[in-house]
């Protein structure tokens, strides 16, 4: 039987979190190349760490949820959650629903604003 | 504090696809979980959103004023079935939120949706994983799509969710207001409320046509005469006075608001047609305003020094008018002036010459016919409003 002490577990979680930050930064490089280019690798990782903190403040702490939150920051602007132009954003972010549902609903509205919901 | 990148420079749709590789595991999960997948045991439709709807409708239904809140997406779930507006004759794009059980399941899912009474079908087949996931689905292009005619549909879609070893049948229901395009509104009367949309769709639906000029003509035809005693600030209220009618400018603004609400193709402009006393045969057209006109900014005085009689446009009913309000409507290279309470005219001169005459008048009486546009017959009401010494001039 292997016993993992609390300190070891904490270290493992920190490592996992950093690995996740790296993955999100790669996601940004792939999907938001301009934003990634403007901040560089280190700057983008720092940006993602700050975004994780902001997402957690809205109860979003899943991998899918945080990636979605970062996508929305980059699509609508860094202040989309407080910007009066998107009054629905804060209302949805503070709903008592799973993170995935928040992100998917926000994306619906964002795509409407960005004109990505089209007709055939 | 990290530097902030500018928004944009990417595609949310592409980001969304890439994001689907991420799970609902915590960001600091120390293991990725069991790789063994279980067969699907149940699929539930949790919600439905109309992505190709216009997303502009508000829930205000108490009166004709603007107000209320936007109907939020998704438009269908167990607690809420919101109305939507959608352009007719186009394919529909929906988003389904599915819950696949158990959470570690994976397997093929076939989705079939059939709209009751309509030739609209949705078909999709894909691999799904356990847990909640959104699926975007277009109506089958081999089917007809939404009808092109403006109407209100009680749209019931029967969904069959079929997986290996089971299926689930569920129905969704929404009111769909079928329009000719994305709703717009004149600047002076914004607001896509439920009450207004219902009225616009009903009124345009009754015209039984999708030809823009015919729609305007038939809507105007509901008011063959104007009634100067009923002038409404909010022209939507005209709906409540189908038999009384209203003055020309109310009728024109009502028709303009109705056609814009259903996204009628074409360019519509509110205009008033009048003339100056110095040139009574030359029509003056003022766009997007009821000012200037015969009375404003100053009355056109017969004798500027005495200022007791001014020019007015008298119709065959004997009523005095400051102008004739019209909807200048252009579509497919044709432009007509639809005069409120009168009918379709080819140009402003024709509108002006529909009046009986430009007359001088004081507070009480019409005193003189300055220029007669058309002859009055002995049955026309205007003769009762004219002094006898003008009767011969009116009829000859």
Interface residues (C-beta under 8 A of the other chain):
Chain A: X9 X12 X13 X14 X16 X17 X20 X27 X30 X31 X32 X33 X34 X35 X36 X38 X39 X43 X46 X47 X49 X50 X52 X61 X62 X63 X64 X65 X66 X67 X68 X71 X73 X74 X75 X76 X77 X78 X80 X88 X98 X99 X100 X101 X104 X105 X107 X108 X109 X110 X111 X112 X114 X116 X117 X118 X119 X120
Chain B: X1 X2 X3 X4 X5 X6 X7 X8 X9 X10 X11 X12 X13 X14 X15 X16 X18 X19 X22 X23 X24 X25 X26 X27 X28 X29 X30 X49 X51 X52 X55 X70 X72 X73 X74 X87 X90 X91 X93 X95 X97 X131 X132 X134 X138 X141 X145
